[in-house]
Amino acid sequence: MNSINHKKLISSRLSQQEKQEEKCSVFVGSVPFEMDEFRLCEIFKSVGPVRKVTILRDRRTGRNKQCAYIRFNSELFAKNALKIKGFYVC
């Protein structure tokens, strides 16, 4: 199964709430190793209320993998987050 078909299959299984939450989230790359969830939240709350910050970490070392997911209260705030400079946001 190619990745496009796999994504469609997973997408069709998502509940309405999960689909809405997905629209309210952004992926953030280029997160400095020393950055923690609190500091990242402080930066991104400038565009709107942040519901959750998840920094991806190495399971063995616990070290930041330099990427994170930020979940906002609304899709509008997530779109505004795309304008934040200094990070790769999508």
NORWOTA-V478054 format. One record per residue. N is the residue number from 1. RES is the residue in three letters. SS is DSSP state (H for helix, E for strand, - for the rest). PSI is psi in whole degrees, -180 to 180 (NA if undefined). OMEGA is omega in whole degrees, -180 to 180 (none if undefined). Layout:
n = {N,N}
res = {RES,RES}
ss = {SS,SS}
psi = {PSI,PSI}
omega = {OMEGA,OMEGA}
//
This chain:
n = {1,2,3,4,5,6,7,8,9,10,11,12,13,14,15,16,17,18,19,20,21,22,23,24,25,26,27,28,29,30,31,32,33,34,35,36,37,38,39,40,41,42,43,44,45,46,47,48,49,50,51,52,53,54,55,56,57,58,59,60,61,62,63,64,65,66,67,68,69,70,71,72,73,74,75,76,77,78,79,80,81,82,83,84,85,86,87,88,89,90}
res = {MET,ASN,SER,ILE,ASN,HIS,LYS,LYS,LEU,ILE,SER,SER,ARG,LEU,SER,GLN,GLN,GLU,LYS,GLN,GLU,GLU,LYS,CYS,SER,VAL,PHE,VAL,GLY,SER,VAL,PRO,PHE,GLU,MET,ASP,GLU,PHE,ARG,LEU,CYS,GLU,ILE,PHE,LYS,SER,VAL,GLY,PRO,VAL,ARG,LYS,VAL,THR,ILE,LEU,ARG,ASP,ARG,ARG,THR,GLY,ARG,ASN,LYS,GLN,CYS,ALA,TYR,ILE,ARG,PHE,ASN,SER,GLU,LEU,PHE,ALA,LYS,ASN,ALA,LEU,LYS,ILE,LYS,GLY,PHE,TYR,VAL,CYS}
ss = {-,-,H,H,H,H,H,H,H,H,H,H,H,-,-,H,H,H,H,H,H,H,H,-,E,E,E,E,E,-,-,-,-,-,-,-,H,H,H,H,H,H,H,H,-,-,-,-,-,E,E,E,E,E,E,E,E,-,-,-,-,-,-,E,E,E,E,E,E,E,E,E,-,-,H,H,H,H,H,H,H,-,-,-,-,-,-,E,E,-}
psi = {127,167,-30,-47,-39,-43,-41,-41,-47,-44,-39,-20,-11,140,166,-42,-43,-39,-41,-42,-36,-39,-22,5,150,151,136,124,175,35,122,147,-35,-4,137,175,-41,-47,-39,-40,-43,-39,-47,-18,-5,-20,-11,170,131,127,-38,142,127,109,128,134,151,128,-36,-45,-21,4,141,132,13,28,157,167,135,127,128,172,-22,162,-35,-45,-38,-41,-39,-31,-23,-17,-7,131,154,-9,157,109,130,NA}
omega = {180,-173,-180,179,178,180,178,180,179,-179,-179,-179,-178,176,179,180,179,178,179,179,178,179,-178,-177,174,173,-179,176,-179,177,180,-179,-176,-179,175,-176,-179,-179,179,177,180,180,-173,179,175,179,179,-178,179,179,-175,174,178,174,179,-176,174,-177,-176,-174,-176,-178,177,178,178,173,-175,171,177,177,-180,178,-179,179,179,180,178,178,178,-179,179,-178,-178,-178,175,179,171,-176,176,none}
//
